[in-house]
Amino acid sequence: MNEGSYRRVDRALLLTFDDRHVREWAAVAPLFARYGARVTFFVCEPDRLDGDEARMLRRLADDGHTIGCHGMRHERATDFVAAHGAGAYLDREVVPALESLRRLGFPARGFAYPCSARDESTDRLLLTLFERLRGGVPAERRADPSLADELRVPAAELPSRRVLPGCSVDSGRGAVVFDDDLTGVEAALRRTSDEGGVTTLYAHGVADAQETNHITPARLEKLLALADDLSLPCVGFDELP
């Protein structure tokens, strides 16, 4: 994106997806296109992508979506650093993932913390390699209308805010169906539409049911439709100032 594009992002939904569900992401690309949505895919285990997955990810990037880094083996940053040290975390978990993504042609300028496990020391460490990081708020907060106060980042703060909070909008995991109440998420989106800034959400796979964390296609479309109704653009991390 050029600098002029950056200036136009005064309000937006940052919809992000984690892990390595490339085939599922590619399958819903027409849904993103229908709503003019550009999203961010934070990829872990990039060395395990097969040729088809790498090509699908390239097509998603060519469609305007952002590709970011989610670590080599999805290690929790705070736990790994506590056990092995900051240098080992970079050398074993972060740098190899970043280099693998770049060999595939993805700059990967952003990083999403696995399990949202972070602290100020890991932020300082990772901001030596990435432009922005995504953390998280507890998933149970998504039903709390006051979530908007924590989740929305005002537009004036965007140039200096390099760690953005996110909230899960997954529908379930395996046989477990998560709470369907997204009152807090919707409040954050409405406030972002009214007052500007950005709200960041995250999901994982896209399926009606599967063993790993996932959002159903119906819920995904509901969120995209809500953003569209609110005239809230859905943009990627690489489009921020």
Helices and strands as residue ranges (DSSP letters): H 3-7, E 11-19, H 22-27, H 29-34, E 40-43, G 46-48, H 51-62, E 66-69, H 77-84, H 86-89, I 90-94, H 95-103, E 110-112, G 114-116, H 120-126, E 132-134, G 139-143, H 147-151, G 155-157, E 163-164, E 166-168, E 172-173, E 176-177, H 183-195, E 197-203, E 205-206, E 213-215, H 217-229, G 237-239
